[in-house]
Amino acid sequence: MATEKIGIMVVDDEDGIRKYISKLLTKKGYDVIASPDAKDALEKLRLGSEVSLVILDILMPDMDGLEALGEIKKLSKDLPVVMLSALGQTKTIVKAMKAGATDYLVKPFEEEELELAVSKALEKKRLLAEISSLKKRLRADEQKGEFVFVSPKMQRIKDSIEQVADTDVSILIQGESGTGKELVARSLHYSSSRADKPFVKVNCAALPTELLESELFGYERGAFTGAYRAKAGKFELANNGTIFLDEISEIALPIQAKLLQVLQDAVFARLGGKQDVHVNVRIITASNKDLKKEVEEGKFREDIYYRLNVVNIYVPSLKERIEDIPLLFEYFLDIYNEKYGKMIHVDKDEIYPLLFDYSWPGNVRELKNLVKRLVILEGMNDFKRYLIESDSIGHKGHQGRRYQGRPRDNTPDGMGVIPLKKIAKDASMKAEEKMILKALQGTNWNKKKAAQILQISYKALLYKIKECGIEG
């Protein structure tokens, strides 16, 4: 018996079946909205009828169930739809399931079959709502520096952040472009006691020297042509919070001298200003270049380097943490499917080997943008072609050439090399094992519920538990 009133719409052109289903569902405590045809049902949905499930006949005049299903999904892609079919409509049912139907019932059916189909569909809707809520929370957390990972290297970064977040030491984050250095900076800020204070980002490579100085330190009225009023700089805006100076290596030497004063005394003067401005700011910097090498070449001041580099965090490239690739791929796929109202699904056996084999010169940023394009354009073939052809025309092997601050493996060719297919399989299994464990722990080791959350069959889950060697 349903404990609260849940709306269910029954759509069937046969009066006898429509009334029979309506009577059974009403007896079980559901609110039933009956419609004699698809057009009437769609009109009621458009007018805002509160329903949690639609039971929809396939064979109807004017507009059949398949066409109606497509229109329902346009109105609400998460609304579960159970299809009603007659014997011999197997091909049509397959089309309906591919189009997003939740389940189906073959006429004539027993009362217990209807009750089971309804309860399964409503439970799936509830689980999807929970997952959607978690994803939204995760995306909100991402803005605060939450990571999506399973790799030990990223876990070490997470551990380092926890150790130093609540201190005021300066931190230098190094790594290639697109690896997630800003994410680390945000995590440091939002894990600290300054979390409720400003987090101000400055891209030092995006502004010419004359503009960067006024952007960082502000200016007084009349300081230069066009300065009609005084303006506070980024350091003042970040007072009591954190300032994140991205691509710090691009700051010119004259501005570096002024930056040193802020690092030493927490004081500076605006352009054209005569009074000192005192600030309480935590400074986090990032670079995709090896700053030590920049110091040796006279491009970066040594005194600033050592003041910025109290704690150094190196963010590995995507190819250095391939275990995270499938998790990140599915994370971005879910985000953009939801954002753009799409339902792009992929064949993991076909796509994952390509993801693992690609060199990812643009790292996580490249993966994110590729998945976004895949979802918007629905171009699976273009996506696969990009992964295959981009490497073949010369991207492979370019990974990591810009950032040389990390020692590279000098192992001779052929020694200690693991086949790529084995790496891909091992990484995929590790990722699956972690997700399966999370699902099992979250459901108190209820395998049926875990299988539903993971969106695989119960038998498939049992097989994977055995394959991964999970004991519970």
Stockholm file with secondary structure:
# STOCKHOLM 1.0

chainA/1-472         MATEKIGIMVVDDEDGIRKYISKLLTKKGYDVIASPDAKDALEKLRLGSEVSLVILDILMPDMDGLEALGEIKKLSKDLPVVMLSALGQTKTIVKAMKAGATDYLVKPFEEEELELAVSKALEKKRLLAEISSLKKRLRADEQKGEFVFVSPKMQRIKDSIEQVADTDVSILIQGESGTGKELVARSLHYSSSRADKPFVKVNCAALPTELLESELFGYERGAFTGAYRAKAGKFELANNGTIFLDEISEIALPIQAKLLQVLQDAVFARLGGKQDVHVNVRIITASNKDLKKEVEEGKFREDIYYRLNVVNIYVPSLKERIEDIPLLFEYFLDIYNEKYGKMIHVDKDEIYPLLFDYSWPGNVRELKNLVKRLVILEGMNDFKRYLIESDSIGHKGHQGRRYQGRPRDNTPDGMGVIPLKKIAKDASMKAEEKMILKALQGTNWNKKKAAQILQISYKALLYKIKECGIEG
#=GR chainA/1-472 SS CCSSCCEEEEECSCHHHHHHHHHHHHHTTCEEEEESSHHHHHHHHHTTCCCSEEEEESCCSSSCHHHHHHHHHHHCTTSCEEEEECTTCHHHHHHHHHTTCCEEEESSCCHHHHHHHHHHHHHHHHHHHHHHHHHHHHHHHHTTTCCCCCCHHHHHHHHHHHHHTTSCCCEEEECCTTSCHHHHHHHHHHTSTTTTSCEEEEETTSSCHHHHHHHHHCBCTTSSTTCCSCBCCHHHHTTTSEEEEETGGGSCHHHHHHHHHHHHHSEEECBTCCSEEECCCEEEEEESSCHHHHHHTTSSCHHHHHHHCSEEEECCCGGGCGGGHHHHHHHHHHHHHHHTTCCCCCCHHHHHHHHHHSCCTTHHHHHHHHHHHHHHHTCHHHHHHHHHHHIIIIITTCTTSSCCCSCCCCCCTTSSCCCHHHHHHHHHHHHHHHHHHHHHHHTTTCHHHHHHHHTSCHHHHHHHHHHHTCCC
#=GC SS_cons         CCSSCCEEEEECSCHHHHHHHHHHHHHTTCEEEEESSHHHHHHHHHTTCCCSEEEEESCCSSSCHHHHHHHHHHHCTTSCEEEEECTTCHHHHHHHHHTTCCEEEESSCCHHHHHHHHHHHHHHHHHHHHHHHHHHHHHHHHTTTCCCCCCHHHHHHHHHHHHHTTSCCCEEEECCTTSCHHHHHHHHHHTSTTTTSCEEEEETTSSCHHHHHHHHHCBCTTSSTTCCSCBCCHHHHTTTSEEEEETGGGSCHHHHHHHHHHHHHSEEECBTCCSEEECCCEEEEEESSCHHHHHHTTSSCHHHHHHHCSEEEECCCGGGCGGGHHHHHHHHHHHHHHHTTCCCCCCHHHHHHHHHHSCCTTHHHHHHHHHHHHHHHTCHHHHHHHHHHHIIIIITTCTTSSCCCSCCCCCCTTSSCCCHHHHHHHHHHHHHHHHHHHHHHHTTTCHHHHHHHHTSCHHHHHHHHHHHTCCC
//
